[in-house]
Amino acid sequence: MAGTAVRGRLTWQVATVESLRPETASVRTIDLDVPGWAGHQAGQHLDIRLTADDGYVAERSYSIASAPGEAVMVTVERLENGEVSPYLTEELRTGDQIEVRGPIGGYFVWDDAEAESPVLLVAGGSGVVPFRSILRYRAAIGSAVPFRLLYSARSLTDVIYRAELNHPGEGVEVIYTLTRQQPSGWSGHSGRVTPALLGEVAWPVSQHPLAFVCGPTAFVETVAAALVDIGYPPDRIKTERYGGTGATG
Amino acid sequence: MTAFDETQLDDSTLDGNAIGGQLQEVFGTEMTTAVGTCATCGATAQLAETLVYLSAMGTVVRCRTCTAILLVVIKRGEVNCVDMQGMAALEPA
């Protein structure tokens, strides 16, 4: 009944799992076929609703992992005590149907309207998911806006989209810091994101940069505070927090 | 007891991005970019920037500046019960 939907109203609809791809030992990407999908912006969410046989309903919000114009993808990390993520990462099969609604949100979105501003992306763990949408979108529209992604992960094997991030495109720099385990001969950064590391990686304030920070709550608070300390105006820092669990550090 | 005593910024603290769908369900439009004014301290912020606590009881939205409650949403069946006495103003973007 898409034709009769009230504009702005969110409607639950049935999506079909087209394919599933492991990203790391605890993370996988789900490609969804969502009939009549209205299209999304880079950085937006969708909600997933699961209903148990006894009628118990659980809803969760996930960042969309694909660029505008691409099929809908979400990348989900299994949380040990989660209600929804264990099902999505272990039980769900190709051809299964789940309920979704979206796109959702408008705050944590990059849309190239500010083509003069270099962009700093700071990800903790699966906080990288909306940035994959943003980076793919940047590539798709042929944007020349300079981007830097600072990505904090526990170890190299916990890095999501590693193969893709090895070729992020012209004008995009990807900088890793590994918090728990570094491969032998690792020449990148180690340990958590510190004000010193941000000072090294972040665009100079004089370039009027725009920063996006996504990850566990404590990670986002630390990074956002450090960016303010080095002179980023608070209204140039967009933040998104997903709580306490996950493989950040 | 003030709001400060009972509020902790811990791992269960989310932000308004996490309830974009719920807010859109309640208000009928995109609300994470809507600007709310705290009735307690007068601070203004986009709803995406607020402190959000989710529980089986419902959703509690607090002011990031003074931690006072801005908004409570409790769902009973298909009906959302919304208390927004904590906001002096709310302007969709």
Interface residues (C-beta under 8 A of the other chain):
Chain A: V6 G8 R9 L10 H45 L46 D47 E59 S61 R101 G102 I104 G105 G106 Y107 F108 P216 T217 A218 E221 K238 T239 E240 R241 Y242 G243 G244 T245
Chain B: L9 D10 D11 S12 T13 L14 D15 G16 N17 A18 I19 G20 G21 Q24 E25 G28 T29 E30 T32 T33 Q46 L47 A48 E49 A93
